[in-house]
Amino acid sequence: MSEIITPSQTVGPYFAYGLTPKGRLKWDPDGTYSWKETIGDNLITPDATGEKIRIEGQIVDGDGKPINDAMLEIWQADAQGRYASPYDSRRPNTQFKGFGRSAVNPNGEFGFSTIKPGSVPGPNGKPQAPHIGFCIYSRGMLRQVYTRLYFADEAANATDQILSLVPADRRDTLIAKKEVQGDTVVYRFNIRVQGDNETVFFDI
């Protein structure tokens, strides 16, 4: 029997059931089991420094209807602009990893608790505006798509080399609006996968 490549498939509609659980059983030295969170939507570690923020938003389709079975992943630097990556020699000296994952609720809403990132080096070593990378998986997509979140209150957006590649009339789709809800700073970032005012996605 010869081996063949299986046909490509979309990532849904089974997708919501394929989410990685937020935790796993861990065997403790005292002979008991405990539940340990793995990848979730709260990136903040007890030793993380910087401004604690919430990112909240909604993902919708081309008709503006909520997508209720999407998953979003984020990747970011810490408050000092350092990535938890072997490719970054300035790796954080905290447990902060900068990677998170969020499912959506029936209204297509998602959220992350994290630290506002610092500036990181960009092309030619020039500093980039603080930003967070997003990876989006959803039904009907043959593969995931990538975008960026920039913060509305950052003056560095005006000179960011990557953001400047985006047509001026489309940049607003990458800008998260700041809201203050009591003691919590929230940045609202809505994502539209198609249609009018579609979010800008990047080829990677």
JOBELVEN-V282019 format. One record per backbone hydrogen bond with DSSP energy under -1.0 kcal/mol. NH is the residue of the N-H (numbers start at 0). CO is the residue of the C=O. Records with the same first field share a line. If there is no record, write none. Layout:
NH=CO / CO
//
This chain:
10=140
16=13
17=14
23=35
25=33
27=31
30=27
33=25
35=23
37=21
42=112
47=44
52=113
53=184
54=111
55=186
56=109
58=107
59=190
60=64
63=60
66=58
70=136
71=101
72=134
73=99
74=132
75=97
77=81
80=77
84=82
87=84
90=87
99=73
100=39
101=71
104=108
107=104
109=56
111=54
112=40
113=52
115=50
117=77
121=125
124=121
125=122
127=119
131=148
132=74
133=146
134=72
135=144
136=70
140=137
144=135
146=133
148=131
149=173
151=175
153=150
156=153
157=154
158=155
163=159
164=161
165=162
169=166
172=169
173=170
174=171
175=149
176=187
178=185
180=183
183=180
185=178
186=53
187=176
188=55
190=57
192=59
197=194
198=191
201=145
//
